[in-house]
Amino acid sequence: MKSVETYFGRIYIGFQEGYNGTIFSYEELKKVVKENINLVGAVNVVKNEYIYVDGDEPGAIVEIINYPRFPATKGEIREKTLELAEILKEKFKQYRVSVMFSDETMMLGEK
């Protein structure tokens, strides 16, 4: 058995462009993640539905874990997660993307 310190990065991404635009698909997300898989090694992708004041939209959670077979430092996981989050934010034309780590939650795109 092999174990490592638990640490993860989760990207919360909606599929609707802006507030009223095109709605991208889960398959499109998987394609973009696969195109960038060398950046992160392996990810878990889960379909998600975002419900908020005055609306809702489909989306996903993309999770990077400290996988014991290919262990990484907290800094490496943070860097990989933030880099992938920026790629997804751009590709899916999001104003904001939330990123959650084991010890901090961030919102990219707002000052």
C-alpha positions as MATLAB code, in Angstrom:
seq = 'MKSVETYFGRIYIGFQEGYNGTIFSYEELKKVVKENINLVGAVNVVKNEYIYVDGDEPGAIVEIINYPRFPATKGEIREKTLELAEILKEKFKQYRVSVMFSDETMMLGEK';
ca = [
       0.000    0.000    0.000;
       1.152    3.504   -0.791;
      -0.268    6.688    0.699;
       0.297   10.421    0.299;
      -0.884   13.575    2.015;
      -4.469   14.380    1.022;
      -4.657   17.475   -1.140;
      -6.933   18.323   -4.043;
      -7.891   21.078   -6.427;
     -11.453   21.370   -7.759;
     -12.554   23.580  -10.612;
     -16.230   24.582  -10.680;
     -17.139   25.572  -14.248;
     -20.473   26.503  -15.766;
     -21.302   25.739  -19.386;
     -23.216   28.899  -20.319;
     -21.212   31.551  -22.130;
     -21.550   34.763  -20.143;
     -25.060   35.264  -18.787;
     -27.206   34.533  -21.853;
     -24.952   32.904  -24.408;
     -24.300   29.505  -25.896;
     -24.493   26.517  -23.575;
     -21.523   24.233  -24.064;
     -21.771   20.477  -23.491;
     -20.223   18.008  -21.100;
     -18.622   16.297  -24.118;
     -16.960   19.584  -25.087;
     -15.548   19.855  -21.567;
     -14.181   16.312  -21.707;
     -12.527   17.127  -25.044;
     -10.776   20.219  -23.638;
      -9.682   18.308  -20.519;
      -8.278   15.473  -22.670;
      -6.417   17.997  -24.841;
      -4.729   19.280  -21.664;
      -4.347   16.010  -19.755;
      -0.545   16.108  -19.933;
      -0.720   19.236  -17.794;
      -2.431   17.492  -14.882;
      -1.943   13.738  -15.410;
      -5.404   12.538  -14.383;
      -8.657   14.183  -13.363;
     -12.110   13.324  -12.133;
     -14.925   15.082  -14.032;
     -18.443   15.191  -12.601;
     -21.540   16.689  -14.239;
     -23.075   19.372  -12.078;
     -26.043   21.749  -12.057;
     -25.530   25.269  -10.703;
     -28.550   26.931   -9.136;
     -28.232   30.571   -8.110;
     -30.322   33.704   -7.589;
     -32.247   34.382  -10.820;
     -31.020   31.331  -12.687;
     -29.354   28.015  -13.173;
     -27.053   26.335  -15.661;
     -25.377   23.016  -16.342;
     -21.704   22.646  -15.601;
     -19.089   20.361  -14.105;
     -16.567   19.895  -11.356;
     -13.060   19.001  -12.508;
     -10.973   17.548   -9.682;
      -7.248   16.930   -9.444;
      -6.100   14.800   -6.487;
      -2.761   13.864   -5.004;
      -2.764   10.413   -6.585;
      -0.385    8.034   -4.742;
       0.851    6.471   -7.983;
       2.074    9.891   -9.158;
       2.471   11.952   -5.967;
       2.735   15.729   -6.174;
       3.349   18.550   -3.746;
       0.602   20.949   -2.696;
       2.315   23.612   -4.779;
       2.338   21.414   -7.890;
      -1.348   20.546   -7.506;
      -2.251   24.220   -6.968;
      -0.261   25.283  -10.031;
      -1.763   22.574  -12.268;
      -5.290   23.260  -11.050;
      -5.031   27.026  -11.570;
      -3.520   26.585  -15.019;
      -6.298   24.213  -16.109;
      -8.916   26.527  -14.558;
      -7.649   29.451  -16.665;
      -7.775   27.300  -19.818;
     -11.355   26.212  -19.062;
     -12.434   29.757  -18.152;
     -11.182   30.987  -21.517;
     -12.532   28.083  -23.613;
     -15.996   28.223  -22.033;
     -16.088   32.033  -22.028;
     -16.820   32.335  -18.320;
     -16.666   35.589  -16.363;
     -15.749   33.686  -13.218;
     -14.553   30.210  -12.257;
     -14.363   28.956   -8.678;
     -11.379   26.890   -7.593;
     -11.386   25.013   -4.301;
      -8.350   23.515   -2.641;
      -8.282   21.497    0.552;
      -7.391   24.686    2.419;
      -8.639   27.652    0.329;
     -11.332   28.670   -2.140;
     -10.648   31.222   -4.901;
     -12.645   32.901   -7.629;
     -10.796   33.589  -10.859;
     -11.943   36.491  -12.976;
     -12.980   38.984  -10.302;
     -10.717   41.441   -8.599;
];
